[in-house]
Amino acid sequence: MPVLVITGTGTEVGKTVATAAVAAAAVAAGRSVAVLKPAQTGVLPGERGDAAEVARLAGAVTVVELARYPEPLAPATAARRAGLPPVGPAEVAEAAGKLAADHDLVLVEGSGGLLVRFDDEGGSLADAARLLGAPVLVVASAGLGTLNTTELTARELRFRRLDLLGVVVGSWPGEPDLASRCNLTDLPVVAGAPLLGALPEGAGRLRPSGFRAAAGGWLAPRLWGTWDAEAFTAARAADSRT
């Protein structure tokens, strides 16, 4: 798996922190890691974007940002309004391929969801994944509403004949409600793919040293961690029956 594409079921689901956790776990397992952010929106020149945040948390990783647009909009819209060229799927695939030549693992972090448009032709992260032949990791929220958006994302991946590696809960609440606890059982069912991790709420606020030490414990072995989905789910499913 030289390239892994990471998408979310929407915005603010913990995708950047999840990307950092995967990077940190892979580095701890001895892999050389690069993180590619095709389009950063809503960040001004000189400000820290998602790629820099991944590097801050994960440590010794190479980070590359292909384009930056100041307004917090879909990349195609933000590029058009800024009068700047968009980034197309072919550019993303080319950049990821070059990074893969020098690294064991390249993580490509999208913007928002799978079908958010990179350009006015409708190019998306899904198209980049197809060009790369890369599996896709979906980061989902924990609570009510996540089953619908996760299933829609999984169905689109299957329709495009893309490999869905699994689902990671981007922010597991300290006090999970009934829906969140039940969703641990239902998420892999609607996705048709395994649950590969659950990051604790506020993980991105940890000190980098603490984040790196803990990251492997939030992720399954498929993502270079030690997290046990069955045990995690069983313990919280028992709570849902009380």
Secondary structure as GFF3:
##gff-version 3
##sequence-region A 1 242
A	DSSP	beta_strand	3	8	.	.	.	ID=ss1
A	DSSP	alpha_helix	15	28	.	.	.	ID=ss2
A	DSSP	beta_strand	33	41	.	.	.	ID=ss3
A	DSSP	alpha_helix	50	58	.	.	.	ID=ss4
A	DSSP	beta_strand	62	69	.	.	.	ID=ss5
A	DSSP	alpha_helix	75	82	.	.	.	ID=ss6
A	DSSP	alpha_helix	89	100	.	.	.	ID=ss7
A	DSSP	beta_strand	105	113	.	.	.	ID=ss8
A	DSSP	alpha_helix	125	132	.	.	.	ID=ss9
A	DSSP	beta_strand	136	140	.	.	.	ID=ss10
A	DSSP	alpha_helix	146	159	.	.	.	ID=ss11
A	DSSP	beta_strand	164	172	.	.	.	ID=ss12
A	DSSP	alpha_helix	178	191	.	.	.	ID=ss13
A	DSSP	beta_strand	195	200	.	.	.	ID=ss14
A	DSSP	three_ten_helix	203	205	.	.	.	ID=ss15
A	DSSP	alpha_helix	208	215	.	.	.	ID=ss16
A	DSSP	three_ten_helix	216	218	.	.	.	ID=ss17
A	DSSP	three_ten_helix	221	223	.	.	.	ID=ss18
A	DSSP	alpha_helix	229	240	.	.	.	ID=ss19
###
